[in-house]
Amino acid sequence: MVVKVRSNNEKKKESAIEALDKVLDSKFLTALAEPSRIEVLKQVIRCGKADISELSEGLSIDRSVISRHLGILEEVGILIREKQGKHVFYQLDPMGAVNKFRFMLNGIEELITICCPPNSSSGGSTPKKGF
Protein backbone atom coordinates (compact mmCIF):
# COMPACT_ATOMS: atom_id res chain seq x y z
CA MET A 1 0.00 0.00 0.00
CA VAL A 2 1.35 3.41 -1.01
CA VAL A 3 0.50 6.39 1.16
CA LYS A 4 0.75 9.69 -0.60
CA VAL A 5 1.96 12.52 1.59
CA ARG A 6 0.41 15.82 0.59
CA SER A 7 2.59 18.90 0.52
CA ASN A 8 1.68 22.06 2.37
CA ASN A 9 0.74 23.65 -0.98
CA GLU A 10 -1.59 20.74 -1.79
CA LYS A 11 -3.23 21.07 1.64
CA LYS A 12 -3.73 24.83 1.12
CA LYS A 13 -5.18 24.19 -2.32
CA GLU A 14 -7.61 21.57 -1.01
CA SER A 15 -8.64 23.88 1.83
CA ALA A 16 -9.25 26.72 -0.63
CA ILE A 17 -11.37 24.46 -2.85
CA GLU A 18 -13.44 23.36 0.16
CA ALA A 19 -13.97 27.04 1.06
CA LEU A 20 -15.73 27.63 -2.28
CA ASP A 21 -19.05 26.63 -0.71
CA LYS A 22 -18.80 29.59 1.67
CA VAL A 23 -17.31 31.98 -0.88
CA LEU A 24 -19.79 31.27 -3.67
CA ASP A 25 -22.94 31.69 -1.62
CA SER A 26 -25.44 29.85 -3.81
CA LYS A 27 -28.51 31.40 -2.14
CA PHE A 28 -27.16 34.90 -2.79
CA LEU A 29 -26.25 34.14 -6.40
CA THR A 30 -29.55 32.35 -7.01
CA ALA A 31 -31.42 35.36 -5.64
CA LEU A 32 -29.75 37.51 -8.28
CA ALA A 33 -30.27 35.01 -11.10
CA GLU A 34 -34.06 35.37 -11.40
CA PRO A 35 -35.04 38.14 -13.88
CA SER A 36 -38.37 38.96 -12.22
CA ARG A 37 -36.60 39.22 -8.85
CA ILE A 38 -34.16 41.69 -10.38
CA GLU A 39 -37.16 43.73 -11.56
CA VAL A 40 -38.47 43.77 -7.98
CA LEU A 41 -35.03 44.82 -6.74
CA LYS A 42 -34.91 47.65 -9.31
CA GLN A 43 -38.32 48.81 -8.13
CA VAL A 44 -37.13 48.87 -4.51
CA ILE A 45 -34.15 50.96 -5.59
CA ARG A 46 -36.44 53.34 -7.53
CA CYS A 47 -38.93 53.74 -4.68
CA GLY A 48 -36.56 53.74 -1.73
CA LYS A 49 -38.26 52.62 1.48
CA ALA A 50 -41.64 51.30 0.37
CA ASP A 51 -44.34 48.78 1.18
CA ILE A 52 -45.65 46.16 -1.22
CA SER A 53 -48.49 48.41 -2.39
CA GLU A 54 -46.07 51.07 -3.58
CA LEU A 55 -43.70 48.52 -5.06
CA SER A 56 -46.40 46.69 -7.00
CA GLU A 57 -47.58 49.89 -8.76
CA GLY A 58 -44.77 49.81 -11.32
CA LEU A 59 -44.60 46.05 -11.78
CA SER A 60 -46.66 43.61 -13.83
CA ILE A 61 -46.08 40.85 -11.30
CA ASP A 62 -48.65 39.44 -8.89
CA ARG A 63 -48.31 40.82 -5.36
CA SER A 64 -47.81 37.35 -3.87
CA VAL A 65 -44.86 36.81 -6.21
CA ILE A 66 -43.45 40.25 -5.34
CA SER A 67 -43.78 39.38 -1.67
CA ARG A 68 -41.94 36.10 -2.15
CA HIS A 69 -39.16 37.86 -4.08
CA LEU A 70 -38.85 40.50 -1.36
CA GLY A 71 -38.54 37.78 1.27
CA ILE A 72 -35.76 36.04 -0.64
CA LEU A 73 -33.87 39.30 -1.21
CA GLU A 74 -34.16 40.11 2.48
CA GLU A 75 -33.05 36.61 3.49
CA VAL A 76 -29.80 36.90 1.51
CA GLY A 77 -28.98 40.35 2.89
CA ILE A 78 -29.84 42.58 -0.08
CA LEU A 79 -32.92 44.20 1.48
CA ILE A 80 -33.87 45.43 4.92
CA ARG A 81 -37.39 44.64 6.14
CA GLU A 82 -39.01 46.94 8.68
CA LYS A 83 -42.45 46.49 10.20
CA GLN A 84 -44.35 49.61 11.26
CA GLY A 85 -47.75 48.73 12.64
CA LYS A 86 -49.56 46.68 10.00
CA HIS A 87 -47.25 47.80 7.20
CA VAL A 88 -44.01 46.13 6.18
CA PHE A 89 -41.47 48.31 4.41
CA TYR A 90 -38.51 47.21 2.34
CA GLN A 91 -35.41 49.09 1.36
CA LEU A 92 -32.02 48.32 -0.10
CA ASP A 93 -29.26 47.32 2.30
CA PRO A 94 -26.41 48.67 0.17
CA MET A 95 -23.59 47.78 2.54
CA GLY A 96 -24.99 44.29 3.07
CA ALA A 97 -24.94 43.62 -0.67
CA VAL A 98 -21.54 45.28 -1.20
CA ASN A 99 -20.00 43.35 1.70
CA LYS A 100 -21.34 40.07 0.30
CA PHE A 101 -19.83 40.82 -3.14
CA ARG A 102 -16.57 41.91 -1.50
CA PHE A 103 -16.43 38.67 0.52
CA MET A 104 -16.95 36.61 -2.65
CA LEU A 105 -14.37 38.59 -4.61
CA ASN A 106 -11.76 38.32 -1.85
CA GLY A 107 -12.38 34.58 -1.56
CA ILE A 108 -12.06 34.06 -5.30
CA GLU A 109 -8.86 36.13 -5.41
CA GLU A 110 -7.43 34.06 -2.56
CA LEU A 111 -8.40 30.85 -4.32
CA ILE A 112 -6.76 32.01 -7.56
CA THR A 113 -3.58 32.91 -5.69
CA ILE A 114 -3.43 29.46 -4.10
CA CYS A 115 -4.69 27.29 -6.95
CA CYS A 116 -3.56 29.15 -10.03
CA PRO A 117 -0.32 31.00 -9.34
CA PRO A 118 0.96 32.92 -12.35
CA ASN A 119 3.44 31.02 -14.45
CA SER A 120 6.08 33.48 -15.62
CA SER A 121 7.15 31.21 -18.50
CA SER A 122 3.61 31.08 -19.95
CA GLY A 123 3.05 34.83 -19.79
CA GLY A 124 0.14 34.46 -17.36
CA SER A 125 -1.13 37.57 -15.67
CA THR A 126 -1.95 38.12 -12.04
CA PRO A 127 -5.52 38.99 -11.08
CA LYS A 128 -6.15 42.73 -11.02
CA LYS A 129 -8.63 44.55 -8.86
CA GLY A 130 -11.21 46.79 -10.48
CA PHE A 131 -12.44 46.78 -14.05
GROMACS elastic network, one bead per residue, 0.5 to 0.9 nm:
[ bonds ]
;  ai    aj funct       b0    kb
    6     9     6  0.79861   500
    6    10     6  0.58218   500
    6    11     6  0.64745   500
    7    10     6  0.51253   500
    7    11     6  0.63118   500
    7    12     6  0.86865   500
    8    11     6  0.50633   500
    8    12     6  0.62044   500
    8    13     6  0.85775   500
    9    12     6  0.50752   500
    9    13     6  0.60892   500
    9    14     6  0.86006   500
    9   114     6  0.77999   500
    9   115     6  0.88543   500
   10    13     6  0.50025   500
   10    14     6  0.61229   500
   10    15     6  0.85264   500
   10   115     6  0.88914   500
   11    14     6  0.51391   500
   11    15     6  0.61021   500
   11    16     6  0.85618   500
   12    15     6  0.50562   500
   12    16     6  0.60971   500
   12    17     6  0.86141   500
   12   114     6  0.69814   500
   12   115     6  0.84922   500
   13    16     6  0.50847   500
   13    17     6  0.62192   500
   13    18     6  0.86703   500
   13   111     6  0.76619   500
   13   114     6  0.58265   500
   13   115     6  0.55944   500
   14    17     6  0.50897   500
   14    18     6  0.62171   500
   14    19     6  0.86453   500
   14   115     6  0.87506   500
   15    18     6  0.51083   500
   15    19     6  0.62399   500
   16    19     6  0.50185   500
   16    20     6  0.67413   500
   16   107     6  0.85183   500
   16   110     6  0.78123   500
   16   111     6  0.56005   500
   16   114     6  0.73125   500
   16   115     6  0.78159   500
   17    20     6  0.54179   500
   17    21     6  0.82613   500
   17   111     6  0.71881   500
   17   115     6  0.83330   500
   18    21     6  0.65457   500
   18    22     6  0.83505   500
   19    22     6  0.54955   500
   19    23     6  0.62733   500
   19    24     6  0.86084   500
   19   107     6  0.81373   500
   19   111     6  0.86233   500
   20    24     6  0.56268   500
   20    25     6  0.83052   500
   20   107     6  0.77505   500
   20   108     6  0.79955   500
   20   111     6  0.82545   500
   21    24     6  0.55507   500
   21    25     6  0.64482   500
   21    26     6  0.77982   500
   22    25     6  0.56901   500
   22    26     6  0.86093   500
   22   104     6  0.84488   500
   22   107     6  0.87499   500
   23    26     6  0.88973   500
   23   103     6  0.68877   500
   23   105     6  0.81389   500
   23   106     6  0.84814   500
   23   107     6  0.56161   500
   23   108     6  0.71747   500
   24    27     6  0.88588   500
   24    28     6  0.82626   500
   24    29     6  0.75797   500
   24   104     6  0.61296   500
   24   107     6  0.83796   500
   24   108     6  0.83754   500
   25    28     6  0.54272   500
   25    29     6  0.63099   500
   25    30     6  0.85569   500
   25   100     6  0.87433   500
   25   104     6  0.78199   500
   26    29     6  0.50799   500
   26    30     6  0.57818   500
   26    31     6  0.83380   500
   27    30     6  0.50668   500
   27    31     6  0.60317   500
   27    32     6  0.87490   500
   27    72     6  0.87329   500
   27    75     6  0.89100   500
   27    76     6  0.67276   500
   28    31     6  0.51472   500
   28    32     6  0.66075   500
   28    33     6  0.88771   500
   28    72     6  0.89374   500
   28    73     6  0.81810   500
   28    75     6  0.87769   500
   28    76     6  0.54276   500
   28    77     6  0.80811   500
   28    78     6  0.85779   500
   28   100     6  0.83730   500
   29    32     6  0.52111   500
   29    33     6  0.62512   500
   30    34     6  0.69769   500
   31    34     6  0.63326   500
   31    37     6  0.72072   500
   31    38     6  0.83708   500
   31    69     6  0.82757   500
   31    72     6  0.66493   500
   31    73     6  0.64113   500
   31    76     6  0.74884   500
   32    35     6  0.77294   500
   32    37     6  0.70810   500
   32    38     6  0.64324   500
   32    73     6  0.83763   500
   33    37     6  0.79223   500
   33    38     6  0.77630   500
   34    37     6  0.52630   500
   34    38     6  0.64001   500
   34    39     6  0.89134   500
   35    38     6  0.50648   500
   35    39     6  0.64121   500
   35    40     6  0.88465   500
   36    40     6  0.64087   500
   36    41     6  0.86903   500
   36    61     6  0.79928   500
   36    66     6  0.86535   500
   36    69     6  0.82504   500
   37    41     6  0.61904   500
   37    42     6  0.86083   500
   37    66     6  0.77717   500
   37    69     6  0.55808   500
   37    70     6  0.79240   500
   37    72     6  0.88400   500
   37    73     6  0.81089   500
   38    42     6  0.60954   500
   38    43     6  0.85452   500
   38    69     6  0.89084   500
   39    42     6  0.50521   500
   39    43     6  0.62427   500
   39    44     6  0.87332   500
   39    59     6  0.77962   500
   40    43     6  0.50467   500
   40    44     6  0.63196   500
   40    45     6  0.87277   500
   40    55     6  0.76451   500
   40    56     6  0.85099   500
   40    59     6  0.75667   500
   40    61     6  0.87986   500
   40    66     6  0.66455   500
   40    69     6  0.71116   500
   40    70     6  0.73902   500
   41    44     6  0.50826   500
   41    45     6  0.63053   500
   41    46     6  0.86672   500
   41    69     6  0.85213   500
   41    70     6  0.78896   500
   41    73     6  0.78975   500
   41    78     6  0.87354   500
   41    79     6  0.85134   500
   41    92     6  0.80856   500
   42    45     6  0.50370   500
   42    46     6  0.61564   500
   42    47     6  0.86362   500
   43    47     6  0.60422   500
   43    48     6  0.82669   500
   43    55     6  0.61946   500
   43    56     6  0.84310   500
   43    58     6  0.72686   500
   43    59     6  0.77721   500
   44    47     6  0.51856   500
   44    48     6  0.56316   500
   44    49     6  0.71563   500
   44    50     6  0.70684   500
   44    55     6  0.65951   500
   44    79     6  0.86900   500
   44    90     6  0.71776   500
   44    91     6  0.61153   500
   44    92     6  0.67743   500
   45    48     6  0.53346   500
   45    49     6  0.83465   500
   45    91     6  0.72996   500
   45    92     6  0.64488   500
   47    50     6  0.62263   500
   47    54     6  0.77022   500
   47    55     6  0.70789   500
   47    91     6  0.83900   500
   48    90     6  0.79337   500
   48    91     6  0.56919   500
   48    92     6  0.72538   500
   49    89     6  0.61209   500
   49    90     6  0.54896   500
   49    92     6  0.77432   500
   50    53     6  0.79319   500
   50    54     6  0.59329   500
   50    55     6  0.64328   500
   50    88     6  0.81332   500
   50    89     6  0.50297   500
   50    90     6  0.55229   500
   50    91     6  0.66900   500
   51    54     6  0.55561   500
   51    55     6  0.62730   500
   51    56     6  0.86850   500
   51    87     6  0.67584   500
   51    88     6  0.56671   500
   51    90     6  0.61518   500
   51    91     6  0.89424   500
   52    56     6  0.58540   500
   52    57     6  0.86329   500
   52    63     6  0.72668   500
   52    66     6  0.75334   500
   52    67     6  0.70495   500
   52    70     6  0.88458   500
   52    87     6  0.87205   500
   52    88     6  0.75734   500
   52    89     6  0.73274   500
   52    90     6  0.80454   500
   53    56     6  0.53431   500
   53    57     6  0.66008   500
   53    63     6  0.81552   500
   54    57     6  0.55258   500
   54    58     6  0.79527   500
   55    58     6  0.64852   500
   55    59     6  0.72223   500
   55    63     6  0.89857   500
   55    66     6  0.82798   500
   56    59     6  0.51551   500
   56    60     6  0.74990   500
   56    61     6  0.72635   500
   56    62     6  0.78192   500
   56    63     6  0.63866   500
   56    66     6  0.72747   500
   57    60     6  0.81218   500
   59    62     6  0.82729   500
   59    66     6  0.87504   500
   61    64     6  0.83942   500
   61    65     6  0.66085   500
   61    66     6  0.65469   500
   62    65     6  0.53320   500
   62    66     6  0.63479   500
   62    67     6  0.87116   500
   63    67     6  0.60188   500
   63    68     6  0.85506   500
   64    67     6  0.50185   500
   64    68     6  0.62406   500
   64    69     6  0.86724   500
   65    68     6  0.50503   500
   65    69     6  0.61831   500
   65    70     6  0.85618   500
   66    69     6  0.50748   500
   66    70     6  0.60846   500
   66    71     6  0.85972   500
   67    70     6  0.50647   500
   67    71     6  0.62215   500
   67    72     6  0.87518   500
   68    71     6  0.51151   500
   68    72     6  0.63678   500
   68    73     6  0.87389   500
   69    72     6  0.51642   500
   69    73     6  0.61846   500
   69    74     6  0.85412   500
   70    73     6  0.51282   500
   70    74     6  0.60711   500
   70    75     6  0.85071   500
   70    79     6  0.75468   500
   70    81     6  0.86922   500
   70    90     6  0.76652   500
   71    74     6  0.51000   500
   71    75     6  0.60334   500
   71    76     6  0.87869   500
   71    79     6  0.85317   500
   71    81     6  0.84905   500
   72    76     6  0.63968   500
   72    77     6  0.87753   500
   72    78     6  0.88370   500
   72    79     6  0.88961   500
   73    76     6  0.54550   500
   73    77     6  0.64651   500
   73    78     6  0.53117   500
   73    79     6  0.56653   500
   73    80     6  0.86646   500
   74    77     6  0.52066   500
   74    78     6  0.55930   500
   74    80     6  0.58543   500
   74    81     6  0.66563   500
   74    90     6  0.83181   500
   74    92     6  0.88677   500
   74    93     6  0.87159   500
   75    78     6  0.76585   500
   75    79     6  0.78509   500
   75    80     6  0.89733   500
   76    79     6  0.79338   500
   76    96     6  0.89499   500
   76    97     6  0.85689   500
   77    80     6  0.73357   500
   77    93     6  0.69928   500
   77    96     6  0.56082   500
   77    97     6  0.62976   500
   77   100     6  0.80727   500
   78    91     6  0.86825   500
   78    92     6  0.61376   500
   78    93     6  0.53323   500
   78    94     6  0.69986   500
   78    95     6  0.85470   500
   78    96     6  0.60337   500
   78    97     6  0.50520   500
   78    98     6  0.88084   500
   78   100     6  0.88756   500
   79    90     6  0.64071   500
   79    91     6  0.54935   500
   79    94     6  0.80052   500
   79    96     6  0.80855   500
   79    97     6  0.82876   500
   80    89     6  0.81479   500
   80    90     6  0.55961   500
   80    91     6  0.53375   500
   80    92     6  0.60866   500
   80    93     6  0.56296   500
   81    88     6  0.67881   500
   81    89     6  0.57639   500
   81    91     6  0.68371   500
   82    87     6  0.84209   500
   82    88     6  0.56543   500
   82    89     6  0.51208   500
   82    90     6  0.63658   500
   82    91     6  0.84393   500
   83    86     6  0.71167   500
   83    87     6  0.58124   500
   83    89     6  0.61480   500
   83    90     6  0.88195   500
   84    87     6  0.53056   500
   84    88     6  0.61649   500
   84    89     6  0.75439   500
   85    88     6  0.79068   500
   92    95     6  0.88515   500
   92    96     6  0.87007   500
   92    97     6  0.85209   500
   93    96     6  0.52881   500
   93    97     6  0.64207   500
   93    98     6  0.87194   500
   94    97     6  0.53374   500
   94    98     6  0.60953   500
   94    99     6  0.84698   500
   95    99     6  0.57599   500
   95   100     6  0.83397   500
   96    99     6  0.52567   500
   96   100     6  0.62331   500
   96   101     6  0.87904   500
   97   100     6  0.51416   500
   97   101     6  0.63248   500
   97   102     6  0.85794   500
   98   101     6  0.51607   500
   98   102     6  0.60125   500
   98   103     6  0.85327   500
   99   103     6  0.60081   500
   99   104     6  0.85798   500
  100   103     6  0.51130   500
  100   104     6  0.63150   500
  100   105     6  0.86493   500
  101   104     6  0.51197   500
  101   105     6  0.60736   500
  101   106     6  0.85418   500
  102   105     6  0.50546   500
  102   106     6  0.60105   500
  102   107     6  0.84368   500
  103   106     6  0.52421   500
  103   107     6  0.61081   500
  103   108     6  0.86073   500
  104   107     6  0.51133   500
  104   108     6  0.61190   500
  104   109     6  0.85627   500
  105   108     6  0.51287   500
  105   109     6  0.60891   500
  105   110     6  0.85407   500
  106   109     6  0.50923   500
  106   110     6  0.61161   500
  106   111     6  0.85574   500
  107   110     6  0.50855   500
  107   111     6  0.61213   500
  107   112     6  0.86181   500
  108   112     6  0.61150   500
  108   113     6  0.85688   500
  109   112     6  0.50967   500
  109   113     6  0.61921   500
  109   114     6  0.87050   500
  109   127     6  0.71722   500
  110   113     6  0.50918   500
  110   114     6  0.62913   500
  110   115     6  0.85207   500
  111   114     6  0.51724   500
  111   115     6  0.57754   500
  111   116     6  0.76770   500
  112   115     6  0.51857   500
  112   117     6  0.67587   500
  112   126     6  0.89801   500
  112   127     6  0.79178   500
  113   116     6  0.57419   500
  113   117     6  0.52516   500
  113   118     6  0.80595   500
  113   126     6  0.83707   500
  113   127     6  0.83486   500
  114   117     6  0.62826   500
  116   119     6  0.84857   500
  117   124     6  0.87513   500
  117   126     6  0.77939   500
  118   121     6  0.88902   500
  118   122     6  0.82577   500
  118   123     6  0.79609   500
  118   124     6  0.53057   500
  118   125     6  0.60841   500
  118   126     6  0.59724   500
  118   127     6  0.89682   500
  119   122     6  0.55078   500
  119   123     6  0.65723   500
  119   124     6  0.55858   500
  119   125     6  0.80766   500
  120   123     6  0.53266   500
  120   124     6  0.62658   500
  120   125     6  0.82867   500
  121   124     6  0.78064   500
  125   128     6  0.85722   500
  128   131     6  0.80782   500
